[in-house]
């Protein structure tokens, strides 16, 4: 990507928050490189807008490393690395608990941990305080969740990791976390399910 402005990397940008961020970056005429797990029409649209879209499955360590290697091959430097790739899994009786925990940790902890280390030299190319890493965590990192225990724990680990990387990469890279609550309803979802989700969130907002 031979451009005068270094690109932004967004993981998991094929839908929802990641997709909205991708369009925001492109609207500012900044070069963009994204990862996606499953190809859809939105990926085709992003490519038509000149985004570089790379398939990656962050539940697999080899795929994480391959994505980092491809970014390093394509880019001389990076403006920002936004970790949005996520999956929201509940503990389920038909799935081993350890499998759920391992998948949540792989996607929400292992992937950001490895990518931050591998791509730090590219982010430092911007000079002092010129690069950014942003971790998308979740408000349940503080509240916990009785139905999504592994998910909440992995997001809490990512929140803690933000502080460690901020210390490690200072003063060249600024590392921050954003912990959104309900942004968009899950798909598919009916009106009653959406209202229950909003009701859970409102007491947290009011406090």
N, C-alpha and C positions, 0 to 999 in steps of 0.2 A: 504494500500500500504506500506508494511513493507520493505523499502529499506533504504540504508545508506544515499542516496541523496534525499532531499525533492523534490517533483514533481513541475512541471510548470503547471499552469492552463491556458488554452486558451478558451475563449468563442467564439462560432460561428466558429468552425474550420472545418466545413464540406466542404468548398469550398473556392476558390480564396485565398486571403491573409492569412486567418486563416489556411487553409489547407497547404499552403506553409510553414508557421511558424511551424505547427505541424510536418511536415517531417523534418524540420531543427532541431527541438529539439530532435526528435527520432534519427536522424543521429549522434547526439552528445552523444547518449546513456544515455539520461536523462529521468527519469520517467515523464510521461505526462498524464494529465487528461483534457479532453475537453468537451465542450457542443456542441450540434447540435440541430437544430430545426426540420429538416426533414431528415430522414435516406436515405442514398444513398450508392452506391458501394464504395465510398471513405471512408465512416465510417467503412465498413467491412474491408477494407484494413488497416486502422489505428488500428483496433482491432487486426488484424493478426500480426501487428508489436508491439503489447503489450501496446497500448494506452488504457486508460480507457475512454470510450465514454458514456456520459450521455445525454439523451434527455431532453431538456428544452426549453420552449417557454417564452422568456423574455418579451413578450407583456402582460404577466399575472403575477401579483405580487406574487401569490401563487407559481408559478413555479420558480420564482427567489429565494424565500425563501427555497423552497424544494431543489434546486440545492446547495445553500449555506450549508444547513443542511447535504446533502449527502457528500459534500467535507469535511466538518468538521468531519463527521463520519469516512471517509476513510483515512484521512491524519493527521499525527502528526505535520506536519509543511509544509510550502510552500516556494519554492524558488522564484517564481514569479507568478503574476496574470496579464494576458494580456487580455484586454477588446477589442475584435474584433467583437463581435456580432453586426450586423447592418442590417438595411433595408433602401432602397433608394426609398422613395415614393414621388411622385409629388402631388400637389393639383389637384384634379380631380372633374369635375362637378357632377359625379355620386356618390360621397362619401362626407359625411358631413365633413366640414373643421375641426371641433373640434375632430372628430375621427382620422383624419390624424395627428393632432398635438399631441393628447394623445398617439398614438402609437409610434411616433418618440421620445417623451419624456420618455415613459416607457422603450424603448429598449436602448436608448443612454444616458439617465440620471438616471432614477430610478434604473435600473439594476446595473450599476457601483457603484452608491451611496450605495445601500444596500450591494452589495457583498464586497465592500471595508471595510465597517464597520464590517460585519459578519466575514470576513476572516482575518482581521488585526492581531488577536492573533496568527494565524498560520504563517503569514509572519514575525512576530517579533521573531519567534523561531530561525531565522538565526543570531540574534545578531545585533549589530550596523551596519547600512548600508548594511545588508546582504540580505534583501528582496527587491523586485522590484514590482511596479505596473506600467503598461504601458497602457495608453488610446490611442486607434486608433481614431483620430478625422478626419478632412478633411480640405483641403485647402479652401473650401467654407466657413468655419467658419469665415474667415476674409473678403472674397469677397462678401458673400451673394449669393443668387440664386433666380432669379425671378420665376422659375418654381418649386423649391424645398425649399420653405420658411421655412416650419416646420422642414425639415431635417437639413438645414443649421443652424437654431436657436438652435436645440438640440445639434448639434456638437459643436457650440460655447459655450453652457452651459457646455458641457463635458470638453472643453478646460479650461474654468475658474475653474471648479471643480478640475482640476489637481493641480492648485496652492494652493487651500485650503487644499487638502489632503497632499500635500508635506509638508505644515507647520504642519499639525496635526500629521503626522506619523514620522516626523524627531525626532531623527536621525536613527531610526531603519529601516525604509522603504523608499527607493528612489522612488518618484512618478514623472513620465514624460509622455509627450504626443508626438505622432508622427502624423503629418498631411499630409498624402500622397495626391497627385493629381491623375491623371489617371494612373492606374497600368495595368489593363486588360480591354478590351472592354466588354461592357455589352452583355449578351446573351439573345436572338439572336440579332445580329447587322450586318448591311451590311457595306461595305467599305466606303460609303458616310457618314454614321452616325459616324463611327470611326474617319473619317477625321475632321468632325465638332467638335467632342469632343477634338481632339488634337489641333485644331485651337483656341478653347476657352482657353486652358491651356497655350499655348506657350507665349502669352503676359505676363502672370503672372510669368512664369519662367524667361523670359528675363528681367523683371523689378526687 
